[in-house]
């Protein structure tokens, strides 16, 4: 049984998460709920906890500080972070701390349970690897490469319990105390083919041989393992051989990329983190190695990229706010050209920062895909999102990264159109477009029906038939949706937001907002901003 603690200063959020989680299905149980960081630390100290679900913003200590302290208490603890759109910069820091999941408010039941299922699966696989490692060592010394492969995964994920030299050497795993550790990873960008798993295995076997041969004169030991689309390795290099090790890794990846015809035009890139004196620092180095391979989209594949710190150059939030506003309008209007324009604008914003790293491009596009999937409930949503993430993961150039975003939204619009064929009626489409562009103005049924080219009475009946809503109620909904975006994404006062969405009377705006959403605008901003 996996044990869970939930921490959020809003007690109703804790209760909501407890209610939404399919705990028994994933072999989990909630041991307690905390309203602040110190209470959460107290629960973690008293109980053996496997998963901590925490809000980024809490009194006492923040969610990020809580994660850091909790990780010190239990390095194997998994974390799920909850935040609003405005906390994206905090979310970046949470990602750098190695959280297992990141959920946006309001918490979505499907997203929560998908994350819980993913973590349960990861813990299960970790336990299976540990058992397999113990069995392999006991039964057959000839399985040394397999033993080291399992150890490499454990080292880079920080799940080794005993890091002492004697413990690591006792089972003929890996030598320590002679030189420094270096983590590398090789990313395979998959192209369309009939048997990708077979090709990946062949490529990684070739990569393993190349690296092992090139490093032999300069390293005491090498442990290599594959994990999805990545081949990762831990090197114990000889003292004073840093330059030769780097050169050996460069030769290895150049040789592998030169054989990409054999592997169906797949692309390969190598990333390396900072060198470590002790194995406990390998997880951070591995994270940097993974981030480093993102530079392939800026400077090309078939190369070694190195990264030794969590450096970020993009001011992400303004880019995302602008994109979501443009994309929301384009999706609402089913405007494919508008989506392409929004993605081009997003790319220009990323490219405009000279210090941006490739991993930031990936993170931005991953966010714009993931966030939209949380907002829309469509039958094909999970399949569409998974396809978008896969295209992004296998992107080798900046063109492919942003094409993945455009294609995702194009398919999203197609999925919406499939279920809303009635909205193809041109007069109502013109009316909705006009409402979207002029909702801040004092619109009337007569004015909009004239734009649609219909008499008011007929327009009213057709509008309700197509949209499922009366004109007046639909207009209020558009205005309230715009108000919520302003509340989430800006710090504008409520009175100014009211004016921007077509209400001159802030009291009437507030009354209408409460009627539709059940809470005041200020409370909505506090919960979801």
C-alpha positions in Angstrom: 0.0 0.0 0.0 1.3 3.5 -1.0 0.7 6.2 1.6 -0.3 9.7 0.6 -0.4 13.1 2.4 -2.3 16.1 1.0 -1.2 19.7 1.8 -3.2 22.9 0.9 -4.2 25.9 2.9 -7.7 25.6 1.4 -9.3 22.8 3.3 -11.9 22.3 0.6 -9.1 21.7 -2.0 -7.7 19.0 0.3 -11.2 17.4 0.6 -11.8 17.7 -3.2 -8.5 15.9 -4.0 -9.3 13.2 -1.5 -12.8 12.8 -3.1 -11.5 12.7 -6.7 -8.6 10.3 -6.2 -9.2 6.6 -7.1 -7.0 5.6 -4.2 -7.9 1.9 -3.8 -7.6 1.3 -7.5 -3.9 2.4 -7.4 -3.1 0.7 -4.1 -3.0 3.9 -2.2 -4.5 5.4 1.0 -4.6 9.0 2.2 -3.0 9.1 5.7 -3.7 12.8 6.4 -4.3 16.3 5.2 -2.3 19.5 6.2 -3.3 23.1 6.0 0.3 24.4 6.0 3.9 23.3 5.5 4.8 22.7 9.2 1.7 20.4 9.6 2.8 18.5 6.5 6.3 18.0 7.8 4.8 16.8 11.1 2.7 14.2 9.2 5.7 13.1 7.1 7.9 12.7 10.2 5.3 10.6 12.0 4.4 8.3 9.1 6.1 6.5 6.2 4.8 8.5 3.2 5.3 7.6 -0.4 3.5 10.6 -2.1 3.0 14.2 -1.1 0.5 16.3 -3.0 1.1 20.0 -2.2 0.0 23.5 -3.3 2.9 25.8 -4.4 1.6 28.7 -2.3 1.0 28.0 1.4 1.5 29.9 4.7 4.4 29.0 7.0 6.6 27.6 4.3 5.9 27.5 0.5 5.3 24.3 -1.4 8.8 24.5 -2.9 10.4 24.8 0.6 8.2 21.9 1.8 9.4 19.8 -1.1 13.0 20.6 -0.3 12.6 19.7 3.4 10.5 16.6 2.7 13.1 15.3 0.2 15.7 15.6 3.0 13.5 13.5 5.3 12.8 10.9 2.6 14.8 11.0 -0.7 12.4 8.4 -2.2 9.3 10.6 -1.6 7.3 11.4 -4.8 5.7 14.9 -5.2 2.7 16.2 -7.1 2.5 20.0 -7.3 -0.7 22.0 -7.7 -0.7 25.6 -8.9 -2.5 28.2 -11.0 -1.5 29.8 -14.3 0.2 32.7 -12.6 2.6 30.4 -10.8 4.3 29.0 -13.9 7.7 30.3 -12.8 7.2 28.4 -9.5 6.2 25.4 -11.5 9.5 25.6 -13.5 11.4 25.5 -10.2 9.2 22.6 -9.0 10.1 20.8 -12.2 13.8 21.4 -11.5 13.3 19.8 -8.1 12.2 16.6 -9.7 8.4 16.5 -9.0 6.5 13.6 -10.5 3.4 15.5 -11.5 2.2 19.1 -12.0 -1.5 19.9 -11.9 -3.3 23.2 -12.7 -6.2 24.5 -10.7 -9.0 23.8 -10.8 -7.9 20.2 -10.3 -9.3 17.9 -13.0 -10.3 14.4 -11.9 -8.9 12.7 -15.0 -5.5 14.5 -14.8 -5.2 13.7 -11.1 -5.8 10.0 -11.5 -3.6 9.8 -14.6 -0.8 11.3 -12.5 -1.5 8.9 -9.6 -1.5 5.9 -12.0 1.8 7.1 -13.5 3.5 7.4 -10.1 2.1 4.0 -8.9 3.5 2.4 -12.1 6.9 4.1 -11.6 7.1 2.9 -8.0 6.1 -0.5 -9.1 8.7 -0.6 -11.7 11.3 0.6 -9.3 10.5 -2.1 -6.8 10.6 -4.7 -9.6 14.0 -3.4 -10.7 15.3 -3.6 -7.1 14.1 -7.2 -6.8 15.5 -8.0 -10.2 18.8 -6.5 -9.2 19.0 -8.6 -6.0 18.1 -11.8 -7.9 20.5 -11.2 -10.7 23.5 -10.5 -8.3 22.7 -13.6 -6.3 22.1 -16.0 -9.2 24.6 -15.1 -11.8 27.8 -13.0 -11.8 27.8 -13.1 -15.6 24.9 -10.7 -15.7 27.2 -7.8 -14.7 26.0 -5.5 -17.6 22.4 -6.0 -16.6 23.2 -5.4 -13.0 25.0 -2.2 -13.9 22.2 -1.1 -16.1 19.8 -1.4 -13.2 22.2 0.4 -11.0 22.6 3.2 -13.6 18.8 3.8 -13.5 18.8 3.7 -9.7 21.7 6.1 -9.4 20.4 8.7 -11.8 16.9 8.5 -10.2 18.3 8.7 -6.7 16.8 5.5 -5.4 20.0 3.8 -4.1 19.8 3.4 -0.3 23.5 2.8 0.5 26.0 5.0 -1.5 29.1 3.9 0.4 32.1 2.7 -1.6 32.0 -0.7 0.1 28.3 -1.2 -0.7 28.6 -0.2 -4.4 31.8 -2.3 -4.9 30.6 -5.4 -2.8 28.4 -6.7 -5.6 30.8 -5.9 -8.4 28.6 -3.1 -9.6 30.8 -0.1 -9.9 34.1 1.2 -8.6 34.1 4.4 -6.5 36.6 6.7 -4.8 39.1 6.8 -7.8 37.7 9.6 -10.0 34.7 11.7 -10.7 31.3 10.6 -12.0 29.8 11.9 -15.3 26.2 11.3 -16.5 25.3 11.3 -20.2 22.2 10.5 -22.1 21.5 9.8 -25.8 18.1 10.9 -27.1 16.7 9.0 -30.1 14.2 11.1 -32.1 11.8 8.5 -33.6 10.6 8.8 -37.1 7.6 6.9 -38.6 8.4 3.2 -39.1 6.9 -0.2 -38.7 8.9 -1.4 -35.7 10.2 1.5 -33.7 11.1 -0.6 -30.6 13.3 -2.9 -32.6 15.1 0.0 -34.3 15.6 1.7 -30.9 17.1 -1.4 -29.4 19.5 -1.8 -32.3 20.5 1.9 -32.1 21.1 1.7 -28.4 23.1 -1.5 -28.6 25.3 0.2 -31.2 25.6 3.3 -29.0 26.6 1.2 -26.0 29.4 -0.5 -28.0 30.6 2.8 -29.4 30.7 4.5 -26.0 32.3 1.5 -24.3 35.1 1.3 -26.9 35.8 5.0 -27.0 35.9 5.3 -23.2 37.9 2.2 -22.3 41.3 4.0 -22.0 39.9 6.9 -19.9 37.3 5.4 -17.5 37.4 3.0 -14.6 33.8 1.9 -15.1 30.7 2.4 -17.2 27.0 1.6 -16.5 24.5 2.0 -19.3 20.7 1.5 -19.4 17.8 2.5 -21.7 14.7 4.2 -20.5 12.1 4.9 -23.2 13.6 7.1 -25.9 16.7 7.8 -23.9 19.9 5.7 -23.4 21.5 6.9 -20.1 25.0 6.2 -18.8 27.1 6.7 -15.7 30.9 7.0 -16.2 33.5 6.8 -13.5 36.3 8.6 -15.3 40.0 8.6 -14.4 41.5 11.7 -12.8 42.8 14.2 -15.3 41.1 12.6 -18.3 38.1 15.0 -18.5 39.0 16.4 -22.0 39.7 12.9 -23.4 36.4 11.7 -22.0 34.5 14.6 -23.6 36.2 13.9 -26.9 35.4 10.2 -26.7 31.7 11.0 -26.1 31.7 13.4 -29.1 33.2 10.7 -31.3 30.6 8.2 -30.1 27.6 10.4 -31.0 29.1 11.5 -34.3 29.6 7.9 -35.3 26.1 7.0 -34.2 24.5 9.8 -36.1 26.6 8.9 -39.2 24.7 5.5 -39.2 21.2 7.1 -39.1 20.5 5.7 -42.5 20.7 2.2 -41.0 18.1 3.2 -38.4 15.6 4.8 -40.8 16.8 8.4 -40.6 16.4 8.6 -36.9 18.3 11.4 -35.2 20.5 11.0 -32.1 21.8 13.6 -29.7 24.0 13.3 -26.6 23.7 15.4 -23.4 26.0 15.5 -20.4 25.6 17.0 -16.9 28.1 18.3 -14.5 30.8 16.1 -13.1 30.1 14.7 -9.6 32.5 13.9 -6.7 29.8 11.7 -5.0 27.1 9.5 -6.5 24.4 11.3 -4.5 24.8 14.2 -7.0 24.0 12.1 -10.0 20.2 12.7 -10.2 20.8 16.5 -10.6 23.5 15.8 -13.2 21.2 13.5 -15.1 18.4 16.2 -15.1 20.9 18.6 -16.6 22.0 16.0 -19.2 18.3 15.6 -20.3 17.9 19.4 -20.5 21.1 19.7 -22.5 19.8 17.5 -25.3 17.1 20.0 -25.9 19.7 22.2 -27.6 19.5 20.0 -30.6 16.6 21.9 -31.9 18.7 25.1 -32.0 22.1 23.8 -33.1 21.5 20.4 -34.7 21.6 16.7 -33.8 24.6 14.3 -33.8 26.4 16.4 -31.2 27.3 16.5 -27.5 25.7 19.2 -25.5 26.7 20.0 -21.9 24.9 21.7 -19.1 25.9 22.2 -15.5 23.2 24.4 -13.9 19.4 25.1 -14.1 19.9 28.1 -16.4 16.7 29.7 -17.9 16.6 32.6 -20.3 13.0 32.9 -21.3 10.4 35.1 -19.5 7.7 32.5 -20.1 4.6 33.9 -18.6 3.9 36.8 -21.0 4.4 34.4 -23.9 1.9 31.9 -22.6 -0.7 34.6 -21.6 -0.6 36.0 -25.1 -0.7 32.6 -26.8 -3.6 31.3 -24.7 -5.6 34.4 -25.5 -5.0 34.1 -29.3 -5.5 30.3 -29.2 -8.7 30.5 -27.3 -10.2 32.9 -29.8 -8.9 30.8 -32.8 -10.3 27.5 -31.3 -13.6 29.2 -30.5 -13.9 30.4 -34.1 -12.3 27.3 -35.6 -9.7 29.6 -37.3 -6.8 27.4 -38.5 -5.0 30.5 -39.8 -5.4 32.1 -36.4 -3.8 29.0 -34.7 -0.9 29.1 -37.1 -0.4 32.8 -36.4 -0.6 32.3 -32.6 2.1 29.6 -32.9 4.3 31.7 -35.1 4.0 34.6 -32.6 4.9 32.2 -29.8 8.0 31.0 -31.7 9.0 34.6 -32.4 8.8 35.3 -28.7 11.0 32.4 -27.8 13.5 33.2 -30.6 13.6 36.8 -29.5 15.5 35.8 -26.3 19.1 35.3 -27.1 19.8 33.3 -23.9 17.0 30.8 -24.3 17.9 27.1 -24.2 16.4 24.4 -26.2 14.8 22.7 -23.2 12.7 25.9 -22.6 11.2 25.6 -26.1 10.1 22.1 -25.3 8.7 23.1 -21.9 6.7 26.0 -23.4 5.1 23.9 -26.1 4.5 21.0 -23.7 2.7 23.5 -21.5 0.4 24.9 -24.2 -0.5 21.4 -25.3 -1.1 20.1 -21.7 -3.1 23.1 -20.4 -5.6 23.0 -23.3 -6.2 19.3 -22.7 -7.2 20.1 -19.1 -9.8 22.6 -20.2 -11.6 20.6 -22.8 -13.6 17.4 -22.3 -13.7 15.6 -25.7 -13.9 11.9 -26.3 -10.7 11.9 -28.3 -8.8 14.3 -26.0 -6.4 11.9 -24.4 -5.5 10.3 -27.7 -5.0 13.7 -29.3 -2.9 14.9 -26.5 -0.7 11.8 -26.4 -0.1 12.2 -30.1 0.9 15.8 -29.6 3.3 15.0 -26.8 4.8 12.2 -28.9 5.4 14.5 -31.9 7.0 17.0 -29.5 9.2 14.5 -27.8 10.6 13.3 -31.2 11.2 16.7 -32.6 14.7 17.3 -33.9 14.4 21.0 -35.0 12.6 24.1 -33.8 10.4 23.8 -36.9 9.2 20.3 -35.7 8.6 21.6 -32.2 6.3 24.3 -33.2 4.7 22.2 -36.0 3.8 19.8 -33.2 1.9 22.6 -31.5 0.2 23.8 -34.7 -0.8 20.2 -35.6 -2.2 19.5 -32.1 -4.4 22.6 -32.2 -5.5 21.9 -35.8 -6.5 18.4 -34.8 -8.2 19.8 -31.7 -10.3 22.1 -33.9 -11.1 19.2 -36.1 -12.3 17.2 -33.1 -14.5 20.0 -32.0 -15.9 20.5 -35.4 -16.8 16.9 -35.7 -19.0 17.1 -32.7 -20.5 20.5 -33.5 -21.4 20.3 -37.2 -24.3 22.7 -36.7 -21.9 25.5 -36.0 -20.8 25.4 -39.6 -23.9 27.5 -40.4 -22.4 30.7 -41.7 -24.8 33.3 -40.3 -24.4 32.0 -36.7 -20.7 31.7 -37.2 -20.5 35.3 -38.3 -22.6 36.3 -35.3 -20.3 34.4 -32.8 -17.2 35.9 -34.4 -18.7 39.4 -34.1 -19.6 38.7 -30.4 -16.1 37.4 -29.7 -14.6 40.6 -31.2 -17.0 43.1 -29.7 -18.2 41.6 -26.4 -16.8 44.7 -24.5 -19.3 46.9 -26.4 -23.1 47.3 -25.6 -24.3 44.7 -28.1 -28.0 44.1 -28.9 -29.8 41.2 -30.5 -30.8 43.5 -33.4 -27.3 44.7 -34.1 -25.9 41.2 -34.2 -28.8 39.7 -36.2 -28.1 42.4 -38.8 -24.4 41.3 -38.9 -25.6 37.8 -39.5 -28.0 38.9 -42.2 -31.1 37.6 -40.5 -34.2 39.2 -39.1 -34.1 39.3 -35.3 -36.8 36.7 -34.5 -35.4 34.1 -36.9 -31.9 34.9 -35.8 -32.8 34.4 -32.2 -34.3 30.9 -32.8 -31.5 29.8 -35.1 -28.9 31.1 -32.6 -30.3 29.0 -29.8 -30.7 26.0 -32.1 -27.0 26.1 -33.1 -25.4 27.2 -29.8 -27.9 25.6 -27.4 -28.1 29.0 -25.6 -30.1 32.2 -26.0 -28.4 35.3 -27.3 -28.4 37.2 -24.0 -27.2 34.3 -21.9 -24.5 33.4 -24.5 -23.2 37.0 -24.5 -23.0 36.9 -20.7 -21.1 33.7 -20.9 -18.5 35.1 -23.3 -18.0 38.2 -21.1 -17.7 36.0 -18.0 -15.1 33.8 -19.7 -13.1 36.8 -20.7 -13.4 38.2 -17.1 -12.0 34.9 -15.7 -9.0 35.0 -18.0 -8.3 38.6 -16.9 -8.6 37.5 -13.2 -6.3 34.5 -13.8 -3.7 36.2 -16.0 -3.5 39.8 -14.9 -3.4 41.9 -11.7 -6.0 44.4 -13.0 -8.5 45.7 -10.5 -12.0 44.2 -10.7 -13.5 47.5 -11.7 -11.2 47.8 -14.7 -11.9 44.2 -15.7 -15.7 44.9 -15.5 -15.2 47.7 -18.0 -13.1 45.6 -20.3 -15.8 43.0 -20.6 -18.7 45.3 -21.2 -20.0 46.2 -17.8 -20.0 49.9 -16.7 -21.6 49.0 -13.3 -19.1 47.0 -11.2 -21.7 46.0 -8.7 -23.9 44.5 -11.5 -20.8 42.8 -12.9 -20.0 41.3 -9.5 -23.6 40.1 -9.0 -23.6 38.5 -12.5 -20.2 36.8 -11.9 -21.4 35.4 -8.6 -24.6 34.1 -10.2 -22.7 32.2 -12.9 -19.7 31.1 -10.9 -20.9 30.8 -7.3 -18.1 33.0 -5.9 -16.9 36.6 -6.0 -14.3 37.7 -8.6 -11.8 38.4 -5.9 -12.3 34.9 -4.5 -12.0 33.4 -8.0 -8.6 35.2 -8.5 -7.4 33.9 -5.1 -8.3 30.3 -5.9 -7.3 30.1 -9.6 -5.1 33.1 -10.3 
